[in-house]
Amino acid sequence: MKKLKVGIIGTGGISQSHTEGYKEIPELCEVVACCDIDEEKVKKYAARYGIPRWYTDCREMMAKEELDCVSVCTWNSAHKECTIVALDGGANVICEKPMAMNAQEAKEMNEAAARNGKLLQVGFVRRFGQDADTVLDFAKAGMIGDVYYAKAQYLRRSGCPGGWFKDKRFSGGGPLIDLGVHVIDLARYLAGNPKPVSVFGCTYDNLGPNRANGGQSAWSVADLDEHPYNVEDFVSALIRFDNGFTLQLEASFNLNVPEDHGEVDIFGTKAGIKIEDDVEIYTDFAGKFVNMSPTGKTGFDFRKAFNAEMAGFINASLGNTPCKATGEDGEELMKIIDAIYESAEKGISVNIQ
Ligand SMILES: NC(=O)c1ccc[n+]([C@@H]2O[C@H](COP(=O)([O-])OP(=O)(O)OC[C@H]3O[C@@H](n4cnc5c(N)ncnc54)[C@H](O)[C@@H]3O)[C@@H](O)[C@H]2O)c1
């Protein structure tokens, strides 16, 4: 069987999970080239992972290599350009989340995939977690019924990742576009990917800049001259979908909560499901309320999920399995994010076309 040739664009933190995921399936693919605008960084990366060739310009990489697949792991503001260069260069692409800075960019990326007849997957890694698989297994078995409401929280007490993440020119926004995107997508995926129709959202920036040098975060936010903290530090939103499903979201870099907390709750006509450390189910049976926990590990495992995501991308590129997180899903998410920022700015509910 043909082994797919893979390239990596952006050799920072998350790209390691991509490369390590590809290395788990050596029978299907090999990473043959990597690229970063930072020469020192890309050289070290190539040496560390035994990647034969490195570049500082993704156009040059696409021109010189014959790549079947590319991971785009740059900061958000470079996603569109690097993804389109890779698609036009003849590769299938997995682009990290958020897909782009806004829905217009996401649309242009999907158009590039369509005109080249290539696959564009979005890095919605939560779709590949064993918690998501467990919930979908229960849904398919008819245990949850119709899902009509969900709550999604991704709260950090003092957890701005620092660097470009807090600088709107590079990130496009704060915890909404960085953290919220994961849990909005997970809830939408578990509800059957309905279309968003309207949102009401509020964003705040009360704490972030004030905590910039004094927070207890593991990340440094001291580089304020290079990257100002000019994104929101908290977002709250209500998102309505075309089938009547509504989703309540809260996400923060900085919020006065007792501790960091992530949770997605799905409410159906037959059962409710809590996804936190593990999956729990709340229902009723024979006139009694019943709480259930599946045996074994059902919580999100970062490493396993990334390995499954890379295997899913490679198998979708080979035509073995359908893509689980499409460019269209990414564009729908960007429409939600754009609408929440617009709603927050104008103080009104915003419709999504
Ligand atoms: N799925 C997840 O759980 C997850 C987790 C962390 C980050 N991410 C996403 O991954 C992306 C990267 O985040 P990170 O934490 O690895 O950031 P990072 O800053 O560690 O790495 C980004 C790299 O991209 C490089 N770069 C920027 N523009 C480039 C270009 N035009 N060509 C080549 N290289 C370029 C930078 O030099 C840098 O090395 C972001 O979009 C982020 O939202 C996803």
The ligand as a MOL file (V3000), in Angstrom:
LIG
                    3D

  0  0  0     0  0            999 V3000
M  V30 BEGIN CTAB
M  V30 COUNTS 44 48 0 0 0
M  V30 BEGIN ATOM
M  V30 1 N -6.1000 21.2170 19.3180 0
M  V30 2 C -5.6030 21.6630 20.4470 0
M  V30 3 O -5.8940 21.1720 21.5350 0
M  V30 4 C -4.6390 22.8180 20.3770 0
M  V30 5 C -3.7880 23.0810 21.4700 0
M  V30 6 C -2.8760 24.1440 21.3470 0
M  V30 7 C -2.8640 24.9290 20.2130 0
M  V30 8 N -3.7320 24.6600 19.1770 0 CHG=1
M  V30 9 C -3.7330 25.4870 17.9700 0
M  V30 10 O -2.5420 25.1830 17.2300 0
M  V30 11 C -2.0340 26.3550 16.6060 0
M  V30 12 C -0.5930 26.5710 17.0540 0
M  V30 13 O -0.5570 26.7310 18.4570 0
M  V30 14 P 0.8160 26.4770 19.2670 0
M  V30 15 O 0.4620 26.4850 20.6910 0
M  V30 16 O 1.5220 25.3070 18.6920 0 CHG=-1
M  V30 17 O 1.5880 27.8230 18.8820 0
M  V30 18 P 3.1690 28.0680 18.8510 0
M  V30 19 O 3.3610 29.5160 18.9730 0
M  V30 20 O 3.8520 27.1530 19.8130 0
M  V30 21 O 3.5870 27.5850 17.3700 0
M  V30 22 C 3.1820 28.2650 16.2220 0
M  V30 23 C 4.3350 28.2190 15.2370 0
M  V30 24 O 3.8890 28.6660 13.9570 0
M  V30 25 C 4.9910 29.3040 13.3360 0
M  V30 26 N 4.5070 30.1030 12.2050 0
M  V30 27 C 3.7580 31.2300 12.2240 0
M  V30 28 N 3.4820 31.6420 10.9650 0
M  V30 29 C 4.0580 30.7330 10.1260 0
M  V30 30 C 4.1150 30.5970 8.7210 0
M  V30 31 N 3.5290 31.4780 7.9030 0
M  V30 32 N 4.8100 29.5560 8.2020 0
M  V30 33 C 5.4150 28.6500 9.0140 0
M  V30 34 N 5.3910 28.7230 10.3640 0
M  V30 35 C 4.7120 29.7530 10.9130 0
M  V30 36 C 5.6170 30.1260 14.4630 0
M  V30 37 O 6.9260 30.5210 14.1840 0
M  V30 38 C 5.5240 29.1310 15.6220 0
M  V30 39 O 6.6890 28.3420 15.7110 0
M  V30 40 C -2.9850 27.4900 16.9940 0
M  V30 41 O -3.9150 27.6880 15.9800 0
M  V30 42 C -3.6890 26.9800 18.2480 0
M  V30 43 O -4.9770 27.4940 18.4110 0
M  V30 44 C -4.5810 23.6180 19.2450 0
M  V30 END ATOM
M  V30 BEGIN BOND
M  V30 1 1 1 2
M  V30 2 2 2 3
M  V30 3 1 2 4
M  V30 4 1 4 5
M  V30 5 2 4 44
M  V30 6 2 5 6
M  V30 7 1 6 7
M  V30 8 2 7 8
M  V30 9 1 8 9
M  V30 10 1 8 44
M  V30 11 1 9 10
M  V30 12 1 9 42
M  V30 13 1 10 11
M  V30 14 1 11 12
M  V30 15 1 11 40
M  V30 16 1 12 13
M  V30 17 1 13 14
M  V30 18 2 14 15
M  V30 19 1 14 16
M  V30 20 1 14 17
M  V30 21 1 17 18
M  V30 22 2 18 19
M  V30 23 1 18 20
M  V30 24 1 18 21
M  V30 25 1 21 22
M  V30 26 1 22 23
M  V30 27 1 23 24
M  V30 28 1 23 38
M  V30 29 1 24 25
M  V30 30 1 25 26
M  V30 31 1 25 36
M  V30 32 1 26 27
M  V30 33 1 26 35
M  V30 34 2 27 28
M  V30 35 1 28 29
M  V30 36 1 29 30
M  V30 37 2 29 35
M  V30 38 1 30 31
M  V30 39 2 30 32
M  V30 40 1 32 33
M  V30 41 2 33 34
M  V30 42 1 34 35
M  V30 43 1 36 37
M  V30 44 1 36 38
M  V30 45 1 38 39
M  V30 46 1 40 41
M  V30 47 1 40 42
M  V30 48 1 42 43
M  V30 END BOND
M  V30 END CTAB
M  END
